[in-house]
Amino acid sequence: MSLGDDHQSSGGYGGTGQTRTRLPDGDGEGYGGPRRGGRSSSRSLVTVVGVVVLLIAAIAFANRGGGDSASSDDAAADKPKTSATAPSGTKPVQAGFAHDEQGAQSAAANYAVALGSDGMFDEARRHAIVDTVYAPDVAAARQADLDGAYSSQKFLANIGLDKNGKAPSGQTFVSRVIPVGTKATASTADKATVEVWYTSLFGLSGGDSTNPVTESWYTTTYQLTWTNDDWKVTDFQQKDGPVPVGRDQRASTADDMTKAVEEYGGFTYAR
């Protein structure tokens, strides 16, 4: 897998080593733009009340005992169910991912994080990531493709980096993938197809940046195979979305974004 299947057309993470960077619109509502018109006091009151009601409902649900009724189970029988990994406080992975469907989903989510990270722009780190993520019979070919893509002067210049993949002085390069959910669409003993829905942050944070940090939404489908006692990627396909409706939140300043990126480390385990 590589970053971005087409920087010129489809963008994103997971293709030939390219990444689409979206610039803000010229109407002032992009990065650091003004907030939209204020809401009326009545609308604000309704919003506050709605949030309080939802919060109370959430607390009640969290404190509810484990005795779900049969009727509630029957009512939800025809609805898709999620299967989350409960937090336990222990390190999820000691040596490889579990040899089951959930292990394949965990592998796909974490590989998406690694392949969408800024580590892909450093040669040594990129080689380590590719050797870890891809099946051995695929890794060598992907390594060559990615080296060619990430050493492209045109590609690096387009996203504001120098020939070594470094950000200009006074700016911070941001490239992060945050998985929202996973779904196994096919699974056998040694093969699995897993979809990872995620949002990504990409761009340069800093006062002089012409490529500000923007968010995008994608779903990447990974083909995984069980090899050398772990799940490894053999192929992938990527598509845009699903994309949620944006809230009328004001974009943070370049300084605030840089501070957040420096203070909040990215997740090392996604699921």
C-alpha positions in Angstrom: 0.0 0.0 0.0 1.1 3.6 -0.5 0.0 7.0 0.3 -2.7 8.3 -2.0 -3.8 6.5 -5.1 -3.8 9.6 -7.2 -2.6 13.0 -6.1 -3.9 14.7 -9.1 -7.4 13.2 -9.1 -8.5 11.0 -6.2 -6.0 11.7 -3.4 -5.9 10.3 0.0 -3.8 7.6 1.5 -3.1 4.2 0.1 -2.1 4.3 -3.5 1.1 5.2 -5.4 2.8 7.3 -2.8 0.9 10.5 -3.4 -1.4 12.6 -1.2 -4.0 15.0 -2.2 -3.8 18.3 -0.4 -6.9 20.5 -0.4 -6.5 24.2 -0.1 -9.2 26.3 1.6 -11.7 28.1 -0.6 -11.2 31.7 -1.3 -14.3 32.9 0.5 -12.6 33.3 3.9 -14.2 30.2 5.4 -11.1 28.0 5.1 -8.2 27.7 7.4 -8.4 30.3 10.1 -11.5 31.9 8.4 -14.2 33.7 10.2 -17.0 31.9 12.0 -20.3 31.8 10.3 -23.2 33.9 11.4 -24.2 33.5 15.0 -27.2 31.4 16.0 -30.3 32.8 17.6 -30.7 32.6 21.4 -33.6 30.2 21.0 -31.7 27.9 18.8 -28.8 27.9 21.3 -31.2 27.0 24.1 -32.6 24.1 22.1 -29.1 22.9 21.4 -28.0 23.1 25.0 -31.1 21.2 26.2 -30.6 18.6 23.5 -27.0 18.0 24.6 -28.0 17.7 28.3 -30.7 15.2 27.4 -28.3 13.1 25.4 -25.7 13.3 28.2 -28.3 12.1 30.8 -29.3 9.3 28.5 -25.7 8.2 27.9 -25.0 8.2 31.7 -28.1 6.1 32.3 -27.2 3.6 29.6 -23.6 3.3 30.9 -24.9 2.6 34.5 -27.5 0.1 33.3 -27.0 -3.5 34.3 -26.3 -6.3 31.9 -29.8 -7.7 31.8 -31.0 -6.7 28.3 -34.5 -7.8 27.6 -35.3 -10.3 24.9 -37.7 -7.8 23.3 -34.9 -5.3 22.8 -32.7 -7.9 21.2 -35.5 -9.0 18.9 -36.2 -5.4 17.8 -32.5 -4.9 16.9 -32.1 -8.3 15.3 -32.3 -6.9 11.8 -29.9 -4.0 12.4 -26.1 -4.2 11.8 -24.1 -4.6 15.1 -20.7 -3.3 15.9 -18.1 -5.4 17.6 -15.8 -3.2 19.6 -12.6 -4.2 21.4 -13.2 -3.3 25.0 -10.3 -1.4 26.7 -8.6 -3.4 29.3 -5.6 -1.3 30.3 -3.2 -4.0 29.0 -1.1 -3.8 25.9 -3.3 -5.2 23.1 -0.5 -6.7 21.0 2.5 -8.6 22.4 3.7 -10.4 19.2 1.5 -10.1 16.1 -2.2 -9.8 15.8 -4.7 -12.5 16.7 -5.3 -15.3 14.2 -9.0 -14.5 13.8 -11.4 -12.0 12.2 -11.0 -9.4 15.0 -7.2 -9.7 14.7 -7.5 -9.0 11.0 -9.5 -5.9 11.7 -7.1 -4.7 14.3 -4.2 -5.2 11.9 -5.9 -3.3 9.1 -6.7 -0.4 11.4 -3.1 -0.1 12.7 -1.6 -0.6 9.3 -3.7 2.3 8.0 -2.3 4.5 10.8 1.3 3.6 10.0 0.9 4.0 6.2 -0.7 7.4 6.7 1.9 8.7 9.1 4.7 11.2 8.5 7.1 8.3 8.9 6.4 7.4 5.3 8.3 10.6 4.3 11.5 9.4 5.9 13.3 6.6 4.0 14.5 4.5 6.9 11.1 4.7 8.7 9.3 4.0 5.4 11.3 0.9 4.8 10.6 -0.4 8.3 6.8 0.3 7.9 6.5 -1.4 4.5 8.5 -4.5 5.7 6.2 -4.7 8.7 2.8 -4.1 6.9 3.2 -6.0 3.6 3.5 -9.7 3.0 7.1 -10.6 2.1 6.3 -11.4 -1.5 4.7 -8.0 -2.0 6.9 -5.8 0.2 9.9 -5.6 -2.2 7.9 -4.4 -5.1 6.0 -1.9 -3.0 9.2 -0.6 -1.5 10.5 0.3 -4.9 7.3 2.0 -5.9 7.1 4.0 -2.7 10.8 5.0 -2.8 10.2 6.4 -6.3 7.0 8.2 -5.2 8.4 9.8 -2.0 11.6 10.9 -3.7 9.8 12.8 -6.4 10.8 16.4 -6.2 7.6 17.5 -7.8 5.5 15.6 -5.3 7.4 16.9 -2.3 7.3 20.5 -3.7 3.6 20.3 -4.2 3.0 19.6 -0.6 5.5 22.1 0.6 8.4 19.8 1.7 12.1 19.9 0.7 13.9 17.2 -1.2 14.4 15.2 2.1 10.7 15.3 3.0 11.2 18.0 5.7 9.0 21.0 6.4 10.3 24.5 6.0 11.7 26.3 9.0 9.0 27.4 11.4 6.4 25.0 10.0 5.2 21.6 11.2 4.3 18.8 8.8 1.2 16.9 9.8 0.2 13.5 8.3 -2.1 11.4 10.5 -4.8 8.8 10.0 -7.5 8.3 12.6 -9.6 5.1 12.1 -13.3 5.6 12.9 -14.3 2.0 12.4 -13.6 -1.3 10.7 -15.6 -4.0 9.0 -14.6 -7.5 7.9 -16.5 -8.3 4.6 -14.8 -11.7 4.1 -12.9 -13.9 6.4 -11.4 -17.4 6.2 -8.7 -19.1 8.3 -5.8 -17.4 6.5 -7.3 -14.6 4.4 -9.5 -11.6 5.2 -11.0 -8.6 3.6 -11.3 -5.6 5.9 -12.7 -2.1 5.3 -11.2 0.7 7.4 -13.2 4.0 7.6 -11.0 6.9 8.7 -10.4 10.6 8.7 -7.0 12.0 7.9 -5.1 15.2 8.8 -2.6 16.4 6.2 -0.7 19.7 5.6 1.7 22.1 7.0 1.0 24.0 10.2 2.7 27.4 10.6 2.2 31.1 10.0 3.6 31.1 6.5 2.0 27.8 5.3 0.3 27.8 2.0 -0.8 24.2 2.5 -2.7 24.4 5.8 -3.7 21.2 7.7 -7.0 19.9 6.3 -9.2 16.9 7.1 -10.4 14.3 4.6 -12.5 11.1 4.9 -11.8 7.8 3.2 -12.5 4.1 3.3 -9.7 1.7 2.4 -10.4 -2.0 1.8 -7.4 -4.2 2.7 -6.7 -7.7 1.4 -4.9 -9.5 4.2 -3.2 -12.9 4.4 -1.9 -14.8 7.4 1.8 -15.3 7.0 4.7 -15.7 9.4 2.3 -15.8 12.3 0.7 -12.4 11.5 -1.7 -10.6 9.3 0.0 -8.9 6.3 -1.4 -6.7 3.5 -1.3 -8.0 -0.1 -3.5 -5.5 -1.8 -6.0 -2.6 -1.2 -8.6 -0.3 -2.8 -9.5 3.2 -1.6 -12.6 5.4 -2.0 -13.7 8.7 -0.7 -16.0 8.9 2.4 -18.4 8.5 4.0 -18.0 12.2 4.7 -20.0 13.7 7.6 -21.6 17.2 7.5 -19.2 19.8 8.8 -20.1 21.8 11.9 -19.9 25.6 12.0 -16.7 25.5 14.0 -14.1 28.1 13.5 -10.8 26.7 12.2 -7.9 27.0 14.8 -5.0 29.4 14.2 -1.8 28.0 12.8 -0.1 28.4 16.3 -2.9 26.5 18.0 -2.7 23.7 15.4 1.1 23.4 15.7 0.8 23.3 19.5 -1.9 20.6 19.3 0.2 18.4 16.9 3.3 18.8 19.2 1.4 18.1 22.4 -0.9 15.3 21.3 0.9 12.3 20.1 -0.7 10.1 17.5 -2.2 6.7 18.5 0.2 3.8 18.3 -2.7 1.2 18.6 -5.9 1.9 16.8 -8.2 -0.9 17.8 
